[in-house]
Amino acid sequence: MKQNISLLGSEVKKIRKDLGYTQTDIADYTGFTRGSVNKIERNEQRPPIDFLVKFAELCEISLDQLTGLKKKTPLISDTLKILSELKKSSDKGKKETLANSILEIIQKLESENEELKKDIRDLIRKF
């Protein structure tokens, strides 16, 4: 399913929030202003390709994934959410529970393809 280009900013916002980044974090990494990032996320400004490349690099996703040309599987989306919670939590018990959730997802991947396994392992290394 292709991503509607006019909604690409909404996807940028969703990914940014899932990974726990602020608009300022994105602005600093991409070299764009926070105001530009805000306009992109509100779909008031089309994101320039150099922004998309830097954003995808920071988030460790492909441009295909960002634009919807390569669909993320629910396992990857679930893992992103869990890793985001894990990153924010200071509670050791909660961190252990979240880590166990990630391990369960990885076990489910045993029957999935190698590329998907690699994507999940890469996400975990990031945190």
DAZIFEN-V285066 format. One record per residue. N is the residue number from 0. RES is the residue in one small letter. PHI is phi in whole degrees, 0 to 359 (NA if undefined). Layout:
n->[N;N]
res->[RES;RES]
phi->[PHI;PHI]
This chain:
n->[0;1;2;3;4;5;6;7;8;9;10;11;12;13;14;15;16;17;18;19;20;21;22;23;24;25;26;27;28;29;30;31;32;33;34;35;36;37;38;39;40;41;42;43;44;45;46;47;48;49;50;51;52;53;54;55;56;57;58;59;60;61;62;63;64;65;66;67;68;69;70;71;72;73;74;75;76;77;78;79;80;81;82;83;84;85;86;87;88;89;90;91;92;93;94;95;96;97;98;99;100;101;102;103;104;105;106;107;108;109;110;111;112;113;114;115;116;117;118;119;120;121;122;123;124;125;126]
res->[m;k;q;n;i;s;l;l;g;s;e;v;k;k;i;r;k;d;l;g;y;t;q;t;d;i;a;d;y;t;g;f;t;r;g;s;v;n;k;i;e;r;n;e;q;r;p;p;i;d;f;l;v;k;f;a;e;l;c;e;i;s;l;d;q;l;t;g;l;k;k;k;t;p;l;i;s;d;t;l;k;i;l;s;e;l;k;k;s;s;d;k;g;k;k;e;t;l;a;n;s;i;l;e;i;i;q;k;l;e;s;e;n;e;e;l;k;k;d;i;r;d;l;i;r;k;f]
phi->[NA;280;283;295;303;287;252;301;298;296;292;302;298;299;296;303;292;302;268;80;271;264;298;295;303;295;300;299;287;275;86;264;282;298;298;294;299;299;295;298;294;271;60;266;221;290;288;296;300;293;294;299;297;293;297;298;299;299;275;55;231;274;296;299;294;297;272;88;286;237;289;282;278;303;297;292;299;298;297;302;296;295;296;296;296;299;297;276;280;249;280;299;296;293;299;294;298;294;297;295;297;295;299;298;297;298;297;296;288;306;265;272;282;297;297;295;301;298;301;293;299;297;297;294;300;298;262]
